[in-house]
Amino acid sequence: MPRPDPRDFLPLSPVVLHVLLALAAGERHGYAIAREVEETTGGQVRMGPGTLYGSIQRMLAAGLIDAARRRHAESDDERRRYYRITPLGRRALELEVERLARVVRQARASHLLPDPEPT
Amino acid sequence: MSRGDSLALRCYRAGVALYPRDFRRRFGDELVEFARARLDAARSRGRVAVAGRCAQLALDLARTLPAQWLAAAHGGLPAARFAAERLQAPPSSAYPRHNMDILANDLRFALRSLARRPAFTVVAAITLALGIGANTAIFSVVNAVLIRPLPFDDPGRLTMIWGTQGTQSNLGVSYADYVDWRQLNHTFADMGVLRAQSVNITGRDTPDRLIGAFVTASLLHTVGVNVARGRSFTDAETDVATTAPVAVVSDEAWRTRFGSDSSLVGRTLTINGTPVTVIGIMAPNTHLPLGFSVDVMVPIGYYPNAHGLDRGNRGVWVVGRLARGVTLDAARRDLATIEKRLAAMYPSTNAGTGTDVHSLADDTLGPVRPRLLLILGAVGLVLLIACANVANLQLARGAMRSRELSVRAALGAGRGRIAQQLLTESLVLAVVGGTAGILLAMALVPALTALLGPQLPVDDPSSIHLDARVLLFALAASIGSGLLFGLVPAWKTSRTDYSAALRTRVGGGLRHAATRSTLVVAQLALSLALLASAGLLVRSLVALVHVDPGFDGSHLLTAQFRLAPSKYDTPAKIWSMFDRTIAEIRSLPGVESAALVRASPLSGNGETYPATVLGGSAGNRTDSVALQLNGVTTGYFATMHIPIVAGRDVATTDRIGTQPVIVVNRSFAEHSWPNESAIGKQIHVGSIDGPLTVVGVVGDARHFTLNEQPLLQGYIPYAQLPQVFTSVVVRTRGDPLTYTKSVRDAIWRVDRDQPVWRFRSMEQDLDAAVRSSKTTMVLVLLFAAVALAVAAAGVYGVMSYTMSQRTQEVGIRMALGANARQVARMVLGEGARLIGIAVVVGLGASAGAARLLQSQLYGVGANDIVTFVLVTVVLTGIAVLACYLPARRASRVDPMVALRSE
């Protein structure tokens, strides 16, 4: 089987993008992913369980993320499955972010966006 | 709060069960954990936040369920190619764009598209509102009666202990036996005695009658009756040997009869002629088993019936509280062992008798549970039919919208997205219909309470209302029906080949014909099942109304009174009062005849005693049977028009000191002395001393219910065994109820202090005996009519839609020489095929429904051909009519117009 090309996945759907972003920072269980996404987007992206796990299922199948069942140090809950980003997923995320950055640069060039304030 | 949460979580768990198996297995636990965390986080922010979370979870389910099923239908997900394809954002959609945007978009779109077709929207919403409203209203009754726990502490451990004899069950038990059971059992935490009986309260302005209960202190302990003021009974006070003159008054009687007088505790009341001191007032909302409400409780020792507490007299009820962890079966075995010992010790009274232990919940709800579930089932079918109808409307609309949808598909909307959007529309429609349904239910519940309330074991009819659980049910019913009527059209419509649809100009009208026909067949078949059920219930009711009760109920007035035992303390005094009373009543103008009877038929009163037939050879006893025993004065049979079959009526010469006699009914005579004359035979009854000689045989009369098996009955002359409680039956000229005052005055001419109550005509009692059957029948008939109307509308809709799509074809046929008749026949033939299939399927469903219905039927078999034929004719007639209208329209098409329409 040929190695999947991360470019095949672009552009990423918003849910996938945000899940990958959340997992890029470290492995997490499902609810923690949703909370992180909600926090980092200021509540703009809010995912229900069915939506989140539907995406997780597809991302697992595509090899963008994988899962580990483990005990957490603090909460001893065996049921929790932790998800982490795979190298393929990280590569797809990087490509997507680059693509988005290009889009933003382009938008700036055509003065659709204000230039960043000097800090 | 936490209950609401766990309920929400349970609902969500049920929703998760709807996902395809693979997804559910893999993520089910995590989904539920996710939802739990969400709800927990919301809980600290109050009810509104929790409700918001519930709504979000419901929407999430509604949106992702079809997506998962679509994916599963594409052969599951492990295919990486598919996964990659699905991962990409749809190129056509504005990017970036997040979930809530899509949802808001879908909602906006749904609202717009519903508003654009107000006729469709209104028809669908009304159909749903009817279905959901009726279901919600009925569920509010089911909730109040069957789901809410009985109003006692730990009600699961409360039981009723009944006597049995031969094939008879649910008989009263004897007080003496109870005393032994309480002492010897190993399975009950406690048990207590209850004997409800009206009592006279005198010494106040007017003689009054209260509902009394003769009890033991242990009853209050067993049931958990709390006393708000004063104190409860002590064991010694209710022990027969040490009975004390004390009473406990109910909260309601204290408020309504004694003006909330706080000095009532400590005061003396004259109850049944005995002065008793009020020692306590029950807490408000105190309940007694089996829905009894009593005004005053006094110790069982004051039970006024002669020999009422003897071992042979099974007139009291016993309530038991099981010890922790003890099963009903263990309690039954325990009591059976004790009973065996008692039968050995007291063969004359206890041989052949037994006990049974029922859970209080079964005894309370048993009679209504099947009826309520039947009504709930019927109304559930109405909702199913309504859903099928709306699904059909949706399909028709989907076909009409195929050009709009094709454009969306061409612009890049995937199948999933289109399905999701259509489903969002369905859910919006369901929520609109559900909201209207809840409003409808609010309007229906008072009417339903008025109709059903008096027949239900609820103490407070206002407990039937829309509470949180009912609203949740309505929400679930709405979303469930939204999914039900939305999934098929969403699936079907989204699978349409839109490129083909764009190429043709006719909007792909006949594409879903098979699905739509299937839905119509289902509607008609379900309607037929409902109609058949209603038909069987109607026939049962007709049979019940036409039951010959064995007496003539017209022009009969009945009433009851109870003499104060302290005032009438000898049989001679009682009889003298009775004798004078009946003479006074008989002398009233307009009274044709009158008699006293201890328990008049269908009044709810009546006593059953063990009876043994004394054989030819001396002392040769046969097994005892349960005899329904009544005391009567002369003229009772003549007044009731009960025929005397053999021998004689009781006579004025039958009195204390003469030979004790009994008149038995035909069933008893045939049971005890088949092929022999009963006259002159002897029987022994209960605790009555000495044998009774049969002097007459009379016709059977229904006593407790109209549909009971013929009872074994006996009548003894009042003069030989007068008792303080009696009913009076009066045959009058004209309306019996107009004689109420003159009969009361006649009794008051004998004793001015005598309360008299329950003046009813026998026709009222006969009506009451069929009332619950009538209510069930009316409701099921109503639902069947609604179902039939909805189904007929469905047939009409499908046929006229099909015809409108085929206008061109019809035009061509007519242009080629077909006449209007042939066209109409073609259309009708199509309808007839659907109706035919529906009838076959429906008759099968009807047979199934009838079997479930069997316990509610009387005088008609579950496979009653007449009913089935009749309802088939009705259904077919209405369905053919629904086809005929579009057929006629089709046949009147002007061929030129039809051909030009393209």
Interface residues (C-beta under 8 A of the other chain):
Chain A: P4 D8 F9 L10 P11 L12 S13 P14 V15 V16 L17 H29 G30 Y31 A34 T41 Q44 V45 R46 M47 G48 P49 G50 T51 L52 Y53 G54 I56 Q57 R58 M59 A61 A62 G63 L64 R79 R80 R81
Chain B: Y19 F23 R26 F27 D29 E30 L31 E33 F34 A35 A37 R38 Q56 L57 L59 D60 L61 R63 T64 L65 A67 Q68 L77 P78 A79 A80 A83 A84 R86 L87 Q88 A89 Y95 P96 R97 H98 N99 M100
